[in-house]
Amino acid sequence: MKFDVMATDQIKYRQLSVKVVGTNVVVFRLEDETMVKVYVDMARVGVAVDRKNPDGTPIYNFNTALRIETQTRDKTFYAPSPRAPTKSTDNKKSDKAYTT
């Protein structure tokens, strides 16, 4: 079975460079005083080269990346505790000197 890579429903795009105007961070304060920071990055942006919208405006394709950070009022957080050490590893091959 053969598949046509350039099917008729695909649009060809020219990649555009992107520059941040202002800041890419939006900060919100929630009712419980938690601060939420939303970071927005444009991973890739393109404009169609072989067609336009019915009204004549360009067709754009956007790939974005979002990252969200929160900070509670008391600035506490939880993390897993470190694992307890196991049996001695004195005889590991990686600890022995290299000899030829």
Wavefront OBJ file of the C-alpha trace (Angstrom):
o trace
v 0.000 0.000 0.000
v 1.415 3.370 -1.000
v 0.580 6.631 0.765
v 0.821 10.006 -0.915
v 2.968 12.171 1.393
v 1.706 15.414 -0.147
v -2.016 14.778 0.177
v -4.369 17.475 -1.092
v -5.495 18.369 2.458
v -1.993 19.480 3.514
v -0.888 23.096 3.503
v 2.688 24.163 2.796
v 4.039 26.692 5.336
v 7.038 29.003 5.382
v 8.589 29.134 8.838
v 8.670 32.574 10.467
v 11.077 33.834 13.116
v 9.490 34.959 16.378
v 10.482 37.766 18.738
v 8.907 38.329 22.164
v 7.386 41.789 22.562
v 7.060 42.643 26.247
v 7.185 39.515 28.367
v 6.223 35.882 27.844
v 5.047 35.522 31.477
v 1.579 36.232 32.854
v 1.193 36.231 36.656
v -2.075 35.573 38.458
v -2.889 35.787 42.182
v -5.520 33.303 43.327
v -8.065 33.867 46.088
v -5.931 31.835 48.535
v -2.891 34.076 47.774
v -1.215 31.451 45.577
v 0.797 33.002 42.753
v 0.488 31.312 39.352
v 3.010 32.115 36.618
v 2.188 31.055 33.073
v 5.091 31.038 30.608
v 4.220 30.991 26.887
v 6.773 30.152 24.210
v 6.288 29.906 20.470
v 7.958 26.700 19.367
v 7.305 27.178 15.649
v 5.227 29.570 13.551
v 4.490 29.356 9.859
v 2.438 31.180 7.246
v 0.799 29.282 4.386
v 2.483 29.797 1.020
v -0.009 28.063 -1.259
v -3.396 29.332 -0.035
v -5.237 31.962 2.002
v -8.446 32.197 4.013
v -11.633 32.899 1.989
v -11.441 36.575 3.020
v -7.869 36.834 1.693
v -6.076 36.878 5.055
v -3.032 34.642 5.618
v -3.312 31.198 7.236
v -0.937 30.764 10.178
v 0.166 27.625 11.994
v 1.275 28.021 15.628
v 3.055 25.483 17.844
v 3.207 26.752 21.418
v 4.677 25.534 24.692
v 3.146 26.379 28.062
v 4.842 26.066 31.449
v 2.973 26.756 34.684
v 4.602 27.446 38.063
v 2.778 27.935 41.349
v 3.989 29.414 44.608
v 1.854 29.099 47.723
v 1.593 31.895 50.250
v 3.629 29.998 52.870
v 6.149 28.913 50.186
v 6.100 25.252 51.234
v 6.250 22.241 48.951
v 6.637 18.483 49.176
v 9.254 16.270 47.555
v 9.997 12.562 47.846
v 12.389 11.637 50.654
v 15.764 10.219 49.609
v 16.019 6.459 49.471
v 17.781 4.709 52.352
v 21.221 3.338 51.466
v 21.324 -0.358 50.659
v 24.052 -2.968 51.128
v 27.672 -1.955 50.764
v 28.851 -1.466 47.210
v 32.599 -1.748 47.884
v 33.050 -4.488 45.289
v 31.577 -2.652 42.321
v 33.573 -3.002 39.094
v 33.303 0.727 38.456
v 35.184 1.497 41.707
v 38.201 -0.644 40.788
v 41.234 0.892 39.097
v 41.573 0.492 35.360
v 44.561 -1.647 34.395
v 45.819 -2.905 31.075
l 1 2 3 4 5 6 7 8 9 10 11 12 13 14 15 16 17 18 19 20 21 22 23 24 25 26 27 28 29 30 31 32 33 34 35 36 37 38 39 40 41 42 43 44 45 46 47 48 49 50 51 52 53 54 55 56 57 58 59 60 61 62 63 64 65 66 67 68 69 70 71 72 73 74 75 76 77 78 79 80 81 82 83 84 85 86 87 88 89 90 91 92 93 94 95 96 97 98 99 100
